[in-house]
């Protein structure tokens, strides 16, 4: 994924700037724990709760962080109105997510933002780094998409796995085969939501209860939106 580490760096820079180096973090739609891993490496006194529904990715996360008391993982469906009841804490210094919520359409995402606002303490922060499309620049968007796909093809030629190939390997892995089968029973094939613009995210977060929100990093196709409570 282009700029992956750069967006994580900016996310953690802004985390430190807003809530300091010892935050209690909720890693929202955490997957394998990519954010949690970088968080704990940079801020050893931080703690993280990862929440996701995907049994295969949670199996990887729990195995990778086994024995690290700073990281805990919770199985919950973000579309369930009561998903927050599964969390070990009622408030967090920060809620972070990356390349995950684009599978939600705008209505459910706005609802989720309201739930997130209730979890973030006063003075706390929410950040979402994801696909955020600006429909006002179709030629720029087309050029960026073509360039990105050329890079992906070069990566495949060099041996990188794409989405389908990765899951095909997971389905054959002794530890991941059953969780992967369950994952596809839950989700089916991967599907994207509306991927609205960064401006939409900022306005929706403010309407949900945050005081300020704007993009603090952007590429032609993605953005990192920060909302301060």
C-alpha positions as a Markdown table, in Angstrom:
| # | Residue | x | y | z |
|---|---|---|---|---|
| 1 | Unk | 0.0 | 0.0 | 0.0 |
| 2 | Unk | 1.6 | 3.3 | -1.0 |
| 3 | Unk | 2.5 | 5.7 | 1.8 |
| 4 | Unk | 1.5 | 3.1 | 4.4 |
| 5 | Unk | 4.3 | 3.9 | 6.9 |
| 6 | Unk | 4.1 | 7.6 | 6.3 |
| 7 | Unk | 0.4 | 7.7 | 7.3 |
| 8 | Unk | 1.2 | 5.7 | 10.4 |
| 9 | Unk | 4.0 | 8.0 | 11.3 |
| 10 | Unk | 1.8 | 11.1 | 11.0 |
| 11 | Unk | -0.9 | 9.3 | 13.0 |
| 12 | Unk | 1.5 | 8.6 | 15.9 |
| 13 | Unk | 3.0 | 12.1 | 15.7 |
| 14 | Unk | -0.5 | 13.6 | 16.1 |
| 15 | Unk | -1.3 | 11.1 | 18.9 |
| 16 | Unk | 1.7 | 12.3 | 20.9 |
| 17 | Unk | 0.9 | 15.9 | 20.2 |
| 18 | Unk | -2.7 | 15.7 | 21.4 |
| 19 | Unk | -2.7 | 13.1 | 24.2 |
| 20 | Unk | 0.9 | 12.4 | 25.0 |
| 21 | Unk | 3.1 | 9.3 | 25.0 |
| 22 | Unk | 1.2 | 7.0 | 27.4 |
| 23 | Unk | -2.3 | 6.8 | 25.9 |
| 24 | Unk | -5.0 | 4.3 | 26.3 |
| 25 | Unk | -5.9 | 3.5 | 22.7 |
| 26 | Unk | -8.8 | 1.7 | 21.0 |
| 27 | Unk | -7.6 | 0.2 | 17.8 |
| 28 | Unk | -10.8 | 0.2 | 15.8 |
| 29 | Unk | -11.3 | -2.6 | 13.2 |
| 30 | Unk | -7.8 | -3.6 | 14.2 |
| 31 | Unk | -7.2 | -6.5 | 11.9 |
| 32 | Unk | -3.9 | -8.1 | 12.6 |
| 33 | Unk | -2.9 | -5.2 | 14.9 |
| 34 | Unk | -0.9 | -3.1 | 12.6 |
| 35 | Unk | -1.6 | 0.1 | 14.5 |
| 36 | Unk | -1.1 | -1.5 | 17.9 |
| 37 | Unk | 2.2 | -2.9 | 16.8 |
| 38 | Unk | 3.6 | 0.5 | 15.8 |
| 39 | Unk | 1.9 | 2.2 | 18.8 |
| 40 | Unk | 3.6 | -0.1 | 21.4 |
| 41 | Unk | 7.0 | 0.1 | 19.6 |
| 42 | Unk | 7.0 | 3.8 | 19.7 |
| 43 | Unk | 5.3 | 4.4 | 23.0 |
| 44 | Unk | 6.2 | 1.5 | 25.4 |
| 45 | Unk | 3.9 | 2.8 | 28.1 |
| 46 | Unk | 0.8 | 2.9 | 25.9 |
| 47 | Unk | -1.9 | 0.3 | 26.1 |
| 48 | Unk | -4.2 | -0.8 | 23.3 |
| 49 | Unk | -7.6 | -2.6 | 22.9 |
| 50 | Unk | -8.1 | -4.0 | 19.5 |
| 51 | Unk | -11.6 | -4.7 | 18.3 |
| 52 | Unk | -12.6 | -6.6 | 15.2 |
| 53 | Unk | -15.0 | -9.2 | 13.9 |
| 54 | Unk | -12.7 | -11.1 | 11.5 |
| 55 | Unk | -11.7 | -14.4 | 13.3 |
| 56 | Unk | -8.7 | -15.0 | 11.0 |
| 57 | Unk | -7.1 | -11.6 | 11.5 |
| 58 | Unk | -7.8 | -11.7 | 15.2 |
| 59 | Unk | -6.2 | -15.1 | 15.4 |
| 60 | Unk | -3.0 | -13.6 | 14.0 |
| 61 | Unk | -3.2 | -10.6 | 16.3 |
| 62 | Unk | -3.7 | -12.7 | 19.4 |
| 63 | Unk | -0.8 | -14.9 | 18.5 |
| 64 | Unk | 1.5 | -12.1 | 17.6 |
| 65 | Unk | 0.8 | -10.2 | 20.9 |
| 66 | Unk | 0.6 | -13.2 | 23.1 |
| 67 | Unk | 2.2 | -12.4 | 26.5 |
| 68 | Unk | 2.1 | -8.7 | 26.0 |
| 69 | Unk | -0.2 | -7.3 | 28.7 |
| 70 | Unk | -0.4 | -3.9 | 27.0 |
| 71 | Unk | -2.5 | -5.4 | 24.2 |
| 72 | Unk | -5.9 | -7.0 | 24.4 |
| 73 | Unk | -8.3 | -8.0 | 21.7 |
| 74 | Unk | -12.1 | -8.1 | 21.6 |
| 75 | Unk | -14.4 | -9.7 | 19.1 |
| 76 | Unk | -17.3 | -7.4 | 18.2 |
| 77 | Unk | -19.4 | -6.4 | 15.2 |
| 78 | Unk | -19.2 | -2.6 | 14.7 |
| 79 | Unk | -22.7 | -2.8 | 13.1 |
| 80 | Unk | -24.2 | -4.1 | 16.3 |
| 81 | Unk | -25.7 | -1.2 | 18.2 |
| 82 | Unk | -24.3 | -2.6 | 21.5 |
| 83 | Unk | -20.7 | -3.4 | 20.3 |
| 84 | Unk | -19.2 | -1.0 | 22.8 |
| 85 | Unk | -20.4 | -3.2 | 25.7 |
| 86 | Unk | -17.7 | -5.8 | 24.8 |
| 87 | Unk | -14.9 | -3.3 | 25.5 |
| 88 | Unk | -12.9 | -3.4 | 28.7 |
| 89 | Unk | -13.1 | 0.4 | 29.2 |
| 90 | Unk | -15.8 | 3.0 | 28.7 |
| 91 | Unk | -13.5 | 5.8 | 27.6 |
| 92 | Unk | -10.2 | 6.1 | 25.7 |
| 93 | Unk | -7.6 | 8.8 | 25.2 |
| 94 | Unk | -7.6 | 7.9 | 21.5 |
| 95 | Unk | -9.5 | 5.8 | 19.0 |
| 96 | Unk | -7.4 | 5.0 | 15.9 |
| 97 | Unk | -8.2 | 3.1 | 12.7 |
| 98 | Unk | -6.6 | 2.7 | 9.3 |
| 99 | Unk | -7.8 | 1.3 | 5.9 |
| 100 | Unk | -10.7 | -0.4 | 7.5 |
| 101 | Unk | -13.9 | 1.6 | 7.7 |
| 102 | Unk | -14.3 | 2.1 | 3.9 |
| 103 | Unk | -16.4 | -1.1 | 3.8 |
| 104 | Unk | -19.1 | 0.8 | 5.7 |
| 105 | Unk | -21.6 | 3.0 | 3.8 |
| 106 | Unk | -22.1 | 6.6 | 4.8 |
| 107 | Unk | -25.2 | 6.0 | 7.0 |
| 108 | Unk | -23.8 | 3.3 | 9.2 |
| 109 | Unk | -20.4 | 5.1 | 9.3 |
| 110 | Unk | -22.1 | 8.3 | 10.6 |
| 111 | Unk | -23.8 | 6.1 | 13.3 |
| 112 | Unk | -20.4 | 4.6 | 14.2 |
| 113 | Unk | -18.8 | 8.0 | 14.5 |
| 114 | Unk | -21.5 | 8.9 | 17.1 |
| 115 | Unk | -20.6 | 5.8 | 19.1 |
| 116 | Unk | -16.9 | 6.6 | 18.8 |
| 117 | Unk | -17.5 | 10.2 | 20.0 |
| 118 | Unk | -19.0 | 8.8 | 23.2 |
| 119 | Unk | -15.9 | 6.6 | 23.8 |
| 120 | Unk | -13.3 | 9.4 | 23.4 |
| 121 | Unk | -12.7 | 11.4 | 26.6 |
| 122 | Unk | -12.8 | 15.1 | 26.6 |
| 123 | Unk | -9.5 | 16.3 | 25.1 |
| 124 | Unk | -9.1 | 13.0 | 23.4 |
| 125 | Unk | -8.7 | 12.3 | 19.7 |
| 126 | Unk | -10.0 | 10.1 | 16.9 |
| 127 | Unk | -8.1 | 9.4 | 13.7 |
| 128 | Unk | -9.1 | 7.6 | 10.6 |
| 129 | Unk | -6.7 | 6.9 | 7.8 |
| 130 | Unk | -8.6 | 5.5 | 4.8 |
| 131 | Unk | -9.6 | 5.8 | 1.2 |
| 132 | Unk | -11.3 | 9.2 | 0.9 |
| 133 | Unk | -12.2 | 10.2 | -2.6 |
| 134 | Unk | -12.6 | 13.8 | -3.9 |
| 135 | Unk | -15.0 | 13.6 | -6.7 |
| 136 | Unk | -14.2 | 17.1 | -7.9 |
| 137 | Unk | -10.9 | 16.0 | -9.5 |
| 138 | Unk | -11.7 | 13.1 | -11.9 |
| 139 | Unk | -8.6 | 13.6 | -14.0 |
| 140 | Unk | -6.3 | 13.7 | -11.0 |
| 141 | Unk | -8.1 | 10.7 | -9.6 |
| 142 | Unk | -7.7 | 8.7 | -12.8 |
| 143 | Unk | -4.0 | 9.5 | -13.1 |
| 144 | Unk | -3.3 | 8.5 | -9.5 |
| 145 | Unk | -5.3 | 5.3 | -9.9 |
| 146 | Unk | -3.4 | 4.3 | -13.0 |
| 147 | Unk | -0.1 | 5.0 | -11.3 |
| 148 | Unk | -1.0 | 3.1 | -8.2 |
| 149 | Unk | -2.1 | 0.0 | -10.2 |
| 150 | Unk | 1.1 | 0.1 | -12.1 |
| 151 | Unk | 3.0 | -0.1 | -8.8 |
| 152 | Unk | 0.8 | -2.9 | -7.6 |
| 153 | Unk | 1.6 | -4.9 | -10.8 |
| 154 | Unk | 5.3 | -4.4 | -10.3 |
| 155 | Unk | 4.9 | -5.6 | -6.7 |
| 156 | Unk | 3.1 | -8.7 | -7.9 |
| 157 | Unk | 5.8 | -9.4 | -10.5 |
| 158 | Unk | 8.3 | -9.2 | -7.7 |
| 159 | Unk | 6.4 | -11.7 | -5.6 |
| 160 | Unk | 4.0 | -9.7 | -3.5 |
| 161 | Unk | 0.7 | -11.4 | -2.7 |
| 162 | Unk | -2.6 | -9.6 | -3.7 |
| 163 | Unk | -5.8 | -9.8 | -1.6 |
| 164 | Unk | -7.1 | -13.1 | -3.2 |
| 165 | Unk | -3.7 | -14.9 | -3.1 |
| 166 | Unk | -3.1 | -14.0 | 0.6 |
| 167 | Unk | -6.5 | -15.4 | 1.6 |
| 168 | Unk | -6.0 | -18.5 | -0.5 |
| 169 | Unk | -2.8 | -19.2 | 1.5 |
| 170 | Unk | -4.6 | -18.5 | 4.8 |
| 171 | Unk | -7.2 | -21.0 | 3.9 |
| 172 | Unk | -4.5 | -23.7 | 3.6 |
| 173 | Unk | -2.7 | -22.8 | 6.9 |
| 174 | Unk | -3.3 | -25.2 | 9.7 |
| 175 | Unk | -3.8 | -22.4 | 12.3 |
| 176 | Unk | -5.9 | -20.2 | 10.0 |
| 177 | Unk | -7.9 | -22.5 | 7.9 |
| 178 | Unk | -11.0 | -22.7 | 10.1 |
| 179 | Unk | -10.9 | -19.0 | 11.1 |
| 180 | Unk | -10.6 | -18.1 | 7.4 |
| 181 | Unk | -13.6 | -20.2 | 6.5 |
| 182 | Unk | -15.6 | -18.6 | 9.3 |
| 183 | Unk | -14.4 | -15.2 | 8.1 |
| 184 | Unk | -15.9 | -15.7 | 4.7 |
| 185 | Unk | -19.1 | -17.1 | 6.2 |
| 186 | Unk | -19.4 | -13.8 | 8.0 |
| 187 | Unk | -18.3 | -11.3 | 5.4 |
| 188 | Unk | -18.4 | -13.0 | 2.0 |
| 189 | Unk | -16.1 | -11.3 | -0.5 |
| 190 | Unk | -14.5 | -8.0 | 0.2 |
| 191 | Unk | -16.8 | -5.0 | -0.6 |
| 192 | Unk | -16.3 | -1.3 | -0.4 |
| 193 | Unk | -18.7 | 1.3 | 0.9 |
| 194 | Unk | -19.1 | 4.8 | -0.3 |
| 195 | Unk | -15.6 | 6.1 | 0.4 |
| 196 | Unk | -16.7 | 9.8 | 0.9 |
| 197 | Unk | -14.3 | 12.7 | 0.9 |
| 198 | Unk | -12.2 | 13.9 | 3.8 |
| 199 | Unk | -14.4 | 16.9 | 4.1 |
| 200 | Unk | -17.4 | 14.7 | 4.6 |
| 201 | Unk | -15.6 | 12.8 | 7.3 |
| 202 | Unk | -14.6 | 16.0 | 9.1 |
| 203 | Unk | -18.1 | 17.5 | 9.0 |
| 204 | Unk | -19.7 | 14.2 | 10.1 |
| 205 | Unk | -17.3 | 13.9 | 13.0 |
| 206 | Unk | -18.1 | 17.4 | 14.2 |
| 207 | Unk | -21.8 | 16.6 | 13.9 |
| 208 | Unk | -21.2 | 13.5 | 16.0 |
| 209 | Unk | -19.8 | 15.4 | 18.9 |
| 210 | Unk | -16.2 | 16.3 | 18.2 |
| 211 | Unk | -15.1 | 20.0 | 18.5 |
| 212 | Unk | -12.7 | 20.1 | 15.6 |
| 213 | Unk | -11.9 | 17.9 | 12.7 |
| 214 | Unk | -9.8 | 18.1 | 9.5 |
| 215 | Unk | -7.4 | 16.1 | 7.3 |
| 216 | Unk | -3.8 | 16.2 | 8.7 |
| 217 | Unk | -2.3 | 14.1 | 5.9 |
| 218 | Unk | -3.4 | 13.2 | 2.4 |
| 219 | Unk | -2.3 | 11.4 | -0.8 |
| 220 | Unk | -4.3 | 11.7 | -4.0 |
| 221 | Unk | -6.5 | 8.8 | -3.0 |
| 222 | Unk | -6.3 | 8.5 | 0.8 |
| 223 | Unk | -6.4 | 10.9 | 3.8 |
| 224 | Unk | -5.9 | 10.9 | 7.6 |
| 225 | Unk | -8.7 | 12.8 | 9.3 |
| 226 | Unk | -8.2 | 13.9 | 12.9 |
| 227 | Unk | -11.1 | 14.8 | 15.2 |
| 228 | Unk | -10.5 | 16.4 | 18.6 |
| 229 | Unk | -13.1 | 16.0 | 21.4 |
